[in-house]
Amino acid sequence: MSRGKFITLEGTEGVGKSTNVTAVVECLEAAGLAVVVTREPGGTELAEAIRELLLGVRDEPMANMTELLLVFAARAQHIAQVITPALAAGKWVVCDRFTDATYAYQGGGRGFDDDVISQLETLVQGQLRPDMTVYLDVSVEVAASRIAAREHDRFEREQLEFFRRVRARYLSMAESQLRYRIVDAGNDLATVQADVRAVVQSFLGAGEA
């Protein structure tokens, strides 16, 4: 049995990742592929509990190193329990965020040295990397307006400058890594989903399935 493929969706808050995961899954299932849908941080009961620690708003501030280690602790569990078994079984895995988010948020946003993140990436993931990453891009101001009405988690409470650094890091990765596909998430939902479907169809048409 051939190994499945690993597709990730990335972007800041308010770009519509969760909504567009559906468009990706529909394309893959229409092609007759078995698909596992998951997210980070999270994906397992234990990893979801760590997610609550990461996103919850508390009186005690979280140290940046604590945040980084919790992210990779959740990822280690997620990979072991969900991602690796699914790929080995020939299923395709579609994940809402993965390690690129760590480089963007903890690297770009918090200012962590990439070498530190890279060491943890190798330790936790080995050779596992996404086969394709769909990056949903929108201006920081538009993203902020989209989430203005909802209750904000610990990350969403950050200042706009933090998200400008996050977006800049995402764009840098998108420009330098061939697995990236950039979709303009500033358009209306129907257009964005059509663009996402086109990206997936192109990936499938290139013989990736």
N, C-alpha and C positions, 0 to 999 in steps of 0.2 A: 504494500500500500504506500502510495506517495505521500510525502509530508504536505500538510495543508499550508496555506499562506496566511500571513499575519498583516492585517491592515489596521492602521491607527488613524484617528481623527484628532487634530490638535487645534488650539486656538485659545484666546482669552475668554473670560466670562462674557456672555451676551452675544457670542457669534453663532449660536445655534447648533452646537456639536451634537447634543442629544437628539435633536429633531432630525438632523441629517444622517445620523447613524441608520435610521430607518431606510433612507434612500439607498445607502450602500448595501444593506442587507437584502433589500428587494431585488437589486441587480444580481447579486450573487445567487440568491435562491432561484431566480428566473433562469439562471444558467445551470441549474441542477446541482448546485453545491450545498453541502451541509455546513451550516454557519453557527458559530457560538458568539453571542454578543455579551460584552462585559465592559467594565470601566475601571479607571484608576483615579485616586486610590479606591480600592475596594475589590469586588469580584468574588470574594469568599466571605463567610461569616466573620472570621477573624480579621480579615483585611478591611471589612466594612466597619468593624469596631475601631480599628486604627484610623479610618477615615473620619469617624466622629471626633476622635481626639484632635485630628489635624484641622478640621473645619470649625469645631465648636468655639464659641466666644467665652472666655473665662477671665477672671480677675488676674490670675497668674499669667504673666507673659511667657510665651514659648521661646526658648533659645533657638537660634537659627540652626545650630547643629542638631538639636533635638528634632526639629522639623525635618531636616534632611534624612536623619536616620530612621524616623518613623515612615517616611515615604518609601524608603528602600526595604524596610521591614515588611510593610504591606505588599510591596512588589514581589518580594521573595516568596511569600505565601501564595500570592496570586499566580505566579509563574508555576510553582510546584503543583498546585491543586487544579488549576484551570487551563492555563495557556499551553504548557508543554504537553499534557495528556491529549488535549484537543488537536493540536498540530500533528502529534504522532499518530493519531487515529485518522488522519487525512481530512480533518475538518478545517474550515477557514475561520480564523478568529478576527472579529472586528471589535476594537477596543477604543473607548472614549478616553483618550489620553494615555500616554506611556512615558518613557524616560525623557523624551524631548521636552515634556512639560517640566521635568526637573531641571534640565539645562536652562529653560526659559525662566521659570519662577525662582528656583533657588540659586541658579547661576546668574541669569540676567537681573532678576528682581532683587534678590538678597545680596548678590555680589560674591557668592562662593566661587572659589577657584575651580575651573573646569577639570583640573587634574584630580581634585578630591572627588568630584562627581564621577569622573571616568573610572577611578579606582573602585568605587562602589558598584558602578555599572558592570564592570568586568567580574567582580566578586559575586554579584547576585545573579547576573544574566548569562555569564559565559559568552557564547557566540550569538545568543538570541538577539535579533534586531528586527524591526518591522520590514516587510517586503515593500510596502508602499505606505506613505503618510499623506493624508489629505489635510492640508492646512487651510482653515477657514479664516480669512483675514478681513478685518474691519478696523476703522479708526477707533482709538481709545475713547474718544468722545461719544461716538455712536454706540459703542458697546456699553458705556456707562449709562447712557439714556435708556437702554433696553432693560437694564436690571434695576433701575432707580426705584421702582415701585415695590420690589420684593424685599423681604428681610435678608440682610446681608450676613454671610458667614465671615469667618476670620480673614480670609483672603480678599473677599469682596469689599472689605472695609479699608483696604489699602488706598493710598492716594493715587491720583492719575499718573504721577511721575513713575511710580512703581510699575504700572501697567504699560507705560511707554517703554520702559526698559525690557519688560517681558516681550512686548511685541517686536521690539528691535532685535532681540535674540532669536525669536521665531523666524523673522524675515532673513536674518543672517544664515540660519540653518537651511532654510528653504532655498536660498540662492546657491548654497555650497554642496547640497546633497541631492543626488539624482533621484532618490526615492520619493522626494517631495512633489506634490501637486498642489498648486495654490489656487484656491477658489475665492472669488470676491464675495464675501458674506454681507456686503453692504447693499446688495440688490434685494428685491422682494423674494419671499420664500420660494415661490414656484421657480423663479430663475435660478436661485442658488441650488435647489434640489436637482434641476435639470443639468446644471453644470457638474454637480457631484456625480450624477448618473453617467454623464459623458466621460468623466475621468475614470470611473470604474469600468465602463465598457471598453475604453481604450486599453486599460490594464489587462482585461480579459482577452481582448483582441490581439494583444501582443504575444499571446501564447502562454500567459502566466498560469492559466488554469490547467 
